[in-house]
Amino acid sequence: MLKHCPCGGDMTLMLRTVIFAKKVNINNVPVYNCHMCGRNDVFPGVKEDVGKLVGQLGARPVAHSISFDQVHEWAGVLSQALNRSDRLHAAAIAEVTEERVNQLLDLLLLADSLKDEAWKADLENRLSQLSAQYIF
């Protein structure tokens, strides 16, 4: 998964650690990295969610680590795809995405049959994180 860098190089999608306030390590954040100039851009589909997470940490966070792939479905899919290969490949990402969407849809049917509205809302939010707007 590539994107063009303003320097003219290619940016590769990878999972990186984003450090907030020199205290909080947010691990496994999808980031485009340019090997020519070193530029890093948070993947556009998760940028807002990373921002919300940072906002929840406050101005004076306690030192700790957060696994972004445990709180965001798209980061989780990328992490799973990376576990299957040495780097992120479109085919592996598509396969893991399909598997995860199917799992979430099965859980949504169960939550609906149990009339658990809170669980349904959570699952719908997770599914929305895997919508087409995140995958480009």
Z-matrix of the N, CA and C atoms (Angstrom, degrees):
N
C 1 1.439
C 2 1.525 1 107.45
N 3 1.320 2 114.52 1 113.79
C 4 1.452 3 121.06 2 -174.91
C 5 1.518 4 112.03 3 -120.47
N 6 1.318 5 114.67 4 158.47
C 7 1.450 6 124.15 5 173.53
C 8 1.524 7 105.47 6 -146.17
N 9 1.317 8 117.04 7 153.48
C 10 1.460 9 119.84 8 179.83
C 11 1.529 10 110.57 9 -88.23
N 12 1.305 11 115.30 10 136.32
C 13 1.460 12 123.03 11 178.78
C 14 1.528 13 109.12 12 -88.56
N 15 1.327 14 118.08 13 150.10
C 16 1.467 15 119.95 14 175.36
C 17 1.538 16 113.62 15 -57.12
N 18 1.332 17 118.22 16 -23.52
C 19 1.460 18 121.16 17 178.97
C 20 1.530 19 112.00 18 -77.00
N 21 1.327 20 116.47 19 -10.26
C 22 1.450 21 121.03 20 -178.77
C 23 1.519 22 113.60 21 103.49
N 24 1.302 23 117.12 22 -10.67
C 25 1.461 24 121.13 23 179.13
C 26 1.515 25 111.72 24 -82.67
N 27 1.305 26 115.51 25 175.42
C 28 1.462 27 121.81 26 176.00
C 29 1.519 28 109.30 27 -96.83
N 30 1.322 29 114.63 28 139.11
C 31 1.458 30 120.84 29 176.39
C 32 1.527 31 108.22 30 -104.11
N 33 1.310 32 116.06 31 132.64
C 34 1.455 33 122.84 32 -178.40
C 35 1.528 34 109.04 33 -104.62
N 36 1.323 35 115.95 34 137.67
C 37 1.458 36 120.62 35 176.27
C 38 1.521 37 109.14 36 -77.09
N 39 1.318 38 115.78 37 130.66
C 40 1.464 39 121.71 38 177.93
C 41 1.514 40 109.08 39 -149.66
N 42 1.304 41 116.71 40 169.83
C 43 1.463 42 122.10 41 175.50
C 44 1.520 43 107.95 42 -100.25
N 45 1.314 44 115.98 43 125.45
C 46 1.464 45 121.47 44 -176.20
C 47 1.525 46 109.64 45 -128.90
N 48 1.313 47 114.74 46 169.57
C 49 1.457 48 121.10 47 173.69
C 50 1.520 49 108.22 48 -98.22
N 51 1.328 50 115.23 49 128.24
C 52 1.456 51 122.29 50 175.49
C 53 1.519 52 106.10 51 -104.41
N 54 1.321 53 116.50 52 129.40
C 55 1.467 54 120.98 53 -178.38
C 56 1.521 55 108.57 54 -104.66
N 57 1.330 56 115.57 55 126.26
C 58 1.456 57 121.56 56 179.65
C 59 1.525 58 109.43 57 -110.84
N 60 1.325 59 116.14 58 130.07
C 61 1.465 60 123.95 59 175.98
C 62 1.535 61 112.32 60 54.38
N 63 1.309 62 116.72 61 28.94
C 64 1.470 63 123.13 62 179.07
C 65 1.520 64 113.12 63 57.03
N 66 1.351 65 117.11 64 15.93
C 67 1.455 66 120.10 65 -176.36
C 68 1.522 67 113.44 66 -129.52
N 69 1.314 68 117.07 67 -30.87
C 70 1.459 69 120.43 68 -172.80
C 71 1.524 70 109.49 69 -112.07
N 72 1.317 71 116.06 70 120.82
C 73 1.456 72 121.81 71 174.78
C 74 1.527 73 108.10 72 -93.79
N 75 1.326 74 116.00 73 118.96
C 76 1.458 75 120.85 74 175.51
C 77 1.524 76 105.66 75 -103.41
N 78 1.321 77 115.85 76 101.75
C 79 1.458 78 122.54 77 -173.38
C 80 1.522 79 112.12 78 -84.62
N 81 1.321 80 115.44 79 152.69
C 82 1.462 81 123.48 80 174.62
C 83 1.532 82 113.73 81 61.82
N 84 1.319 83 115.78 82 44.22
C 85 1.462 84 121.64 83 174.45
C 86 1.530 85 107.75 84 -89.89
N 87 1.337 86 118.29 85 128.63
C 88 1.468 87 119.99 86 176.73
C 89 1.534 88 110.67 87 -65.64
N 90 1.318 89 115.58 88 121.80
C 91 1.467 90 122.00 89 -175.42
C 92 1.529 91 108.60 90 -138.13
N 93 1.333 92 115.91 91 137.91
C 94 1.464 93 120.24 92 170.08
C 95 1.518 94 107.38 93 -86.40
N 96 1.334 95 116.91 94 133.31
C 97 1.459 96 122.48 95 -179.16
C 98 1.519 97 109.69 96 -125.76
N 99 1.359 98 115.42 97 132.90
C 100 1.452 99 120.96 98 176.89
C 101 1.526 100 108.48 99 -96.79
N 102 1.318 101 115.87 100 123.80
C 103 1.462 102 120.37 101 -179.31
C 104 1.522 103 111.87 102 -77.51
N 105 1.344 104 117.01 103 -16.39
C 106 1.468 105 119.56 104 -179.81
C 107 1.529 106 111.92 105 -81.84
N 108 1.339 107 116.81 106 -50.28
C 109 1.467 108 119.36 107 -174.43
C 110 1.528 109 113.79 108 -110.21
N 111 1.334 110 117.00 109 -9.68
C 112 1.458 111 120.16 110 178.37
C 113 1.519 112 114.77 111 85.99
N 114 1.322 113 117.62 112 3.85
C 115 1.467 114 121.34 113 -179.90
C 116 1.527 115 110.02 114 -63.32
N 117 1.334 116 115.73 115 142.82
C 118 1.456 117 122.85 116 175.94
C 119 1.522 118 108.56 117 -126.17
N 120 1.327 119 116.84 118 131.42
C 121 1.464 120 122.73 119 175.98
C 122 1.518 121 108.23 120 -127.42
N 123 1.338 122 116.40 121 125.43
C 124 1.461 123 119.95 122 175.60
C 125 1.529 124 107.38 123 -62.54
N 126 1.329 125 116.88 124 136.52
C 127 1.456 126 122.52 125 179.30
C 128 1.528 127 108.79 126 -52.94
N 129 1.336 128 117.89 127 127.26
C 130 1.470 129 121.06 128 -174.58
C 131 1.527 130 114.79 129 -54.03
N 132 1.320 131 118.35 130 -35.28
C 133 1.457 132 121.29 131 -177.99
C 134 1.516 133 115.18 132 -69.35
N 135 1.330 134 117.98 133 -15.75
C 136 1.470 135 120.37 134 179.55
C 137 1.522 136 112.14 135 -116.11
N 138 1.318 137 116.92 136 -5.24
C 139 1.463 138 120.77 137 -174.84
C 140 1.535 139 111.99 138 -56.12
N 141 1.324 140 116.58 139 -45.78
C 142 1.467 141 120.16 140 -179.98
C 143 1.527 142 111.14 141 -63.55
N 144 1.331 143 116.85 142 -40.05
C 145 1.463 144 120.30 143 -179.50
C 146 1.523 145 112.29 144 -69.89
N 147 1.331 146 117.09 145 -34.71
C 148 1.470 147 120.06 146 173.81
C 149 1.525 148 109.01 147 -64.27
N 150 1.333 149 116.04 148 -41.77
C 151 1.461 150 120.78 149 178.38
C 152 1.523 151 112.09 150 -61.13
N 153 1.333 152 116.64 151 -41.80
C 154 1.475 153 120.24 152 177.39
C 155 1.524 154 110.92 153 -63.14
N 156 1.328 155 115.85 154 -41.86
C 157 1.463 156 120.51 155 179.12
C 158 1.520 157 110.36 156 -61.95
N 159 1.317 158 116.51 157 -44.92
C 160 1.466 159 121.36 158 178.35
C 161 1.528 160 109.84 159 -62.24
N 162 1.328 161 116.64 160 -40.69
C 163 1.467 162 120.76 161 178.19
C 164 1.521 163 112.03 162 -61.34
N 165 1.321 164 116.99 163 -36.14
C 166 1.467 165 121.18 164 179.06
C 167 1.521 166 111.89 165 -69.99
N 168 1.327 167 116.70 166 -24.12
C 169 1.465 168 120.34 167 -179.04
C 170 1.520 169 112.47 168 -72.68
N 171 1.332 170 116.99 169 -24.96
C 172 1.456 171 120.69 170 179.58
C 173 1.517 172 112.94 171 82.41
N 174 1.313 173 115.32 172 177.04
C 175 1.463 174 122.01 173 -176.14
C 176 1.527 175 113.03 174 -74.14
N 177 1.317 176 116.90 175 -27.15
C 178 1.469 177 121.18 176 -178.34
C 179 1.530 178 110.81 177 -127.16
N 180 1.314 179 116.17 178 72.04
C 181 1.463 180 118.25 179 -177.22
C 182 1.526 181 112.38 180 -73.77
N 183 1.299 182 114.62 181 154.81
C 184 1.456 183 122.41 182 174.25
C 185 1.528 184 107.15 183 -80.17
N 186 1.307 185 116.93 184 142.26
C 187 1.456 186 121.22 185 -179.81
C 188 1.531 187 110.55 186 -63.08
N 189 1.336 188 116.10 187 124.56
C 190 1.454 189 122.38 188 175.86
C 191 1.520 190 109.85 189 -169.56
N 192 1.316 191 115.95 190 178.95
C 193 1.460 192 121.86 191 178.65
C 194 1.518 193 109.55 192 -120.89
N 195 1.325 194 115.43 193 147.20
C 196 1.456 195 122.61 194 177.18
C 197 1.522 196 107.02 195 -127.92
N 198 1.315 197 116.64 196 133.36
C 199 1.460 198 120.92 197 174.50
C 200 1.521 199 107.80 198 -92.53
N 201 1.333 200 116.04 199 103.20
C 202 1.462 201 120.83 200 -176.68
C 203 1.528 202 111.03 201 -61.32
N 204 1.327 203 117.45 202 -30.68
C 205 1.457 204 120.14 203 179.60
C 206 1.532 205 112.50 204 -69.42
N 207 1.330 206 117.25 205 -11.37
C 208 1.458 207 121.08 206 175.69
C 209 1.523 208 112.34 207 -91.37
N 210 1.334 209 117.02 208 -13.97
C 211 1.462 210 120.44 209 -178.08
C 212 1.524 211 113.24 210 -116.43
N 213 1.335 212 117.29 211 -7.13
C 214 1.462 213 120.56 212 -179.46
C 215 1.523 214 109.23 213 -134.20
N 216 1.324 215 116.63 214 125.86
C 217 1.461 216 121.75 215 -174.76
C 218 1.531 217 113.40 216 -61.29
N 219 1.331 218 117.65 217 -42.97
C 220 1.470 219 119.53 218 -177.58
C 221 1.527 220 109.97 219 -64.76
N 222 1.318 221 117.50 220 -42.35
C 223 1.464 222 120.29 221 176.85
C 224 1.524 223 110.00 222 -63.65
N 225 1.331 224 117.13 223 -36.62
C 226 1.453 225 121.13 224 177.53
C 227 1.519 226 112.20 225 -64.41
N 228 1.334 227 116.26 226 -41.21
C 229 1.468 228 120.61 227 177.36
C 230 1.525 229 110.03 228 -62.74
N 231 1.318 230 116.83 229 -45.09
C 232 1.463 231 120.15 230 179.59
C 233 1.524 232 111.28 231 -63.16
N 234 1.302 233 116.77 232 -39.40
C 235 1.463 234 121.01 233 178.56
C 236 1.524 235 110.41 234 -63.30
N 237 1.339 236 116.83 235 -43.76
C 238 1.471 237 121.18 236 177.69
C 239 1.527 238 110.88 237 -62.69
N 240 1.343 239 116.55 238 -43.20
C 241 1.462 240 120.75 239 179.36
C 242 1.524 241 110.54 240 -62.82
N 243 1.325 242 116.26 241 -38.74
C 244 1.465 243 120.71 242 179.54
C 245 1.527 244 110.96 243 -68.32
N 246 1.321 245 117.01 244 -30.79
C 247 1.463 246 120.60 245 176.74
C 248 1.523 247 111.62 246 -66.70
N 249 1.336 248 116.85 247 -23.69
C 250 1.466 249 121.30 248 -179.30
C 251 1.523 250 112.83 249 -90.83
N 252 1.332 251 117.06 250 -10.98
C 253 1.457 252 120.53 251 -175.28
C 254 1.522 253 109.09 252 -149.81
N 255 1.323 254 116.89 253 165.95
C 256 1.460 255 120.30 254 -179.52
C 257 1.526 256 112.55 255 -78.19
N 258 1.350 257 117.14 256 -17.04
C 259 1.461 258 120.97 257 174.81
C 260 1.513 259 108.45 258 -150.92
N 261 1.317 260 116.34 259 169.48
C 262 1.462 261 120.83 260 -175.56
C 263 1.527 262 111.07 261 -76.85
N 264 1.320 263 116.29 262 119.99
C 265 1.455 264 123.82 263 177.84
C 266 1.523 265 108.45 264 -115.36
N 267 1.319 266 116.89 265 141.38
C 268 1.462 267 121.85 266 -178.49
C 269 1.531 268 111.79 267 -56.29
N 270 1.316 269 117.50 268 -40.96
C 271 1.467 270 120.37 269 -178.23
C 272 1.530 271 111.56 270 -64.77
N 273 1.320 272 116.81 271 -43.42
C 274 1.472 273 120.47 272 178.93
C 275 1.524 274 110.83 273 -66.11
N 276 1.334 275 116.77 274 -39.59
C 277 1.464 276 120.66 275 178.77
C 278 1.518 277 110.11 276 -63.87
N 279 1.334 278 117.33 277 -43.72
C 280 1.466 279 121.45 278 179.32
C 281 1.528 280 110.94 279 -62.04
N 282 1.324 281 116.83 280 -42.30
C 283 1.465 282 121.09 281 -179.65
C 284 1.525 283 111.27 282 -64.07
N 285 1.318 284 116.99 283 -47.63
C 286 1.471 285 120.89 284 -179.44
C 287 1.530 286 110.34 285 -66.50
N 288 1.330 287 117.16 286 -37.93
C 289 1.464 288 120.53 287 178.36
C 290 1.522 289 110.40 288 -61.46
N 291 1.321 290 116.69 289 -46.15
C 292 1.466 291 120.34 290 179.51
C 293 1.527 292 111.27 291 -60.95
N 294 1.322 293 116.55 292 -43.83
C 295 1.467 294 120.59 293 178.75
C 296 1.528 295 111.11 294 -60.91
N 297 1.341 296 116.34 295 -44.46
C 298 1.463 297 119.89 296 -177.41
C 299 1.525 298 111.58 297 -68.86
N 300 1.331 299 117.08 298 -40.80
C 301 1.472 300 120.08 299 177.43
C 302 1.526 301 109.47 300 -60.42
N 303 1.326 302 117.80 301 -43.94
C 304 1.462 303 120.84 302 178.68
C 305 1.524 304 111.84 303 -61.55
N 306 1.339 305 116.72 304 -41.31
C 307 1.467 306 120.00 305 177.34
C 308 1.526 307 110.65 306 -61.71
N 309 1.334 308 115.90 307 -46.27
C 310 1.464 309 119.56 308 -178.42
C 311 1.528 310 111.59 309 -65.69
N 312 1.329 311 117.72 310 -37.12
C 313 1.470 312 120.70 311 177.66
C 314 1.524 313 111.07 312 -66.17
N 315 1.332 314 117.27 313 -39.54
C 316 1.465 315 120.35 314 175.63
C 317 1.527 316 110.55 315 -61.28
N 318 1.324 317 115.97 316 -44.27
C 319 1.465 318 119.82 317 178.40
C 320 1.523 319 111.42 318 -65.18
N 321 1.326 320 117.08 319 -35.68
C 322 1.464 321 121.06 320 178.25
C 323 1.527 322 110.64 321 -63.78
N 324 1.332 323 117.80 322 -40.68
C 325 1.467 324 121.05 323 175.95
C 326 1.524 325 110.76 324 -61.66
N 327 1.326 326 116.41 325 -41.00
C 328 1.461 327 120.47 326 178.75
C 329 1.528 328 110.62 327 -65.64
N 330 1.319 329 116.89 328 -46.44
C 331 1.467 330 120.86 329 179.32
C 332 1.522 331 110.89 330 -60.79
N 333 1.333 332 116.70 331 -38.66
C 334 1.462 333 121.07 332 178.48
C 335 1.524 334 110.64 333 -65.70
N 336 1.342 335 116.69 334 -43.03
C 337 1.467 336 119.46 335 -179.65
C 338 1.528 337 111.24 336 -65.68
N 339 1.329 338 116.57 337 -28.74
C 340 1.473 339 121.17 338 178.18
C 341 1.520 340 112.43 339 -87.44
N 342 1.322 341 115.86 340 -3.92
C 343 1.485 342 122.07 341 -178.23
C 344 1.531 343 111.71 342 58.15
N 345 1.322 344 115.96 343 35.42
C 346 1.464 345 122.09 344 179.41
C 347 1.532 346 108.60 345 -93.00
N 348 1.313 347 116.44 346 91.89
C 349 1.466 348 122.18 347 -173.92
C 350 1.530 349 112.65 348 -66.62
N 351 1.315 350 117.88 349 -36.01
C 352 1.474 351 120.76 350 179.39
C 353 1.530 352 110.35 351 -65.99
N 354 1.319 353 116.10 352 -42.82
C 355 1.465 354 120.23 353 178.97
C 356 1.520 355 110.22 354 -65.72
N 357 1.359 356 115.67 355 -42.45
C 358 1.460 357 119.75 356 177.98
C 359 1.526 358 110.85 357 -58.73
N 360 1.324 359 117.05 358 -44.34
C 361 1.472 360 121.17 359 -179.70
C 362 1.527 361 110.54 360 -62.39
N 363 1.330 362 116.67 361 -41.58
C 364 1.465 363 120.49 362 178.20
C 365 1.529 364 110.69 363 -63.01
N 366 1.321 365 116.86 364 -44.63
C 367 1.458 366 120.78 365 -179.91
C 368 1.530 367 111.66 366 -65.64
N 369 1.320 368 116.34 367 -39.16
C 370 1.469 369 119.68 368 177.40
C 371 1.525 370 110.70 369 -64.21
N 372 1.320 371 117.44 370 -37.95
C 373 1.462 372 121.31 371 176.04
C 374 1.529 373 110.31 372 -63.69
N 375 1.318 374 116.74 373 -43.88
C 376 1.465 375 120.87 374 178.75
C 377 1.531 376 111.23 375 -62.15
N 378 1.327 377 116.28 376 -41.48
C 379 1.468 378 120.19 377 177.23
C 380 1.524 379 111.05 378 -64.01
N 381 1.319 380 116.62 379 -37.90
C 382 1.469 381 119.48 380 179.92
C 383 1.529 382 110.91 381 -64.86
N 384 1.333 383 117.31 382 -28.16
C 385 1.462 384 120.53 383 177.53
C 386 1.522 385 111.86 384 -69.76
N 387 1.317 386 116.63 385 -15.26
C 388 1.456 387 121.17 386 178.48
C 389 1.525 388 111.68 387 -105.59
N 390 1.319 389 116.86 388 10.79
C 391 1.457 390 119.98 389 -178.69
C 392 1.515 391 111.08 390 -70.13
N 393 1.309 392 116.06 391 168.11
C 394 1.460 393 122.56 392 -173.97
C 395 1.534 394 113.13 393 -58.32
N 396 1.319 395 118.14 394 -27.35
C 397 1.464 396 118.95 395 -179.14
C 398 1.516 397 112.36 396 -64.13
N 399 1.319 398 118.40 397 -22.85
C 400 1.453 399 121.11 398 179.97
C 401 1.525 400 112.15 399 -87.74
N 402 1.305 401 116.06 400 -19.32
C 403 1.462 402 119.98 401 -172.05
C 404 1.524 403 109.24 402 -108.26
N 405 1.337 404 116.17 403 92.07
C 406 1.470 405 120.76 404 176.57
C 407 1.495 406 111.07 405 -150.55
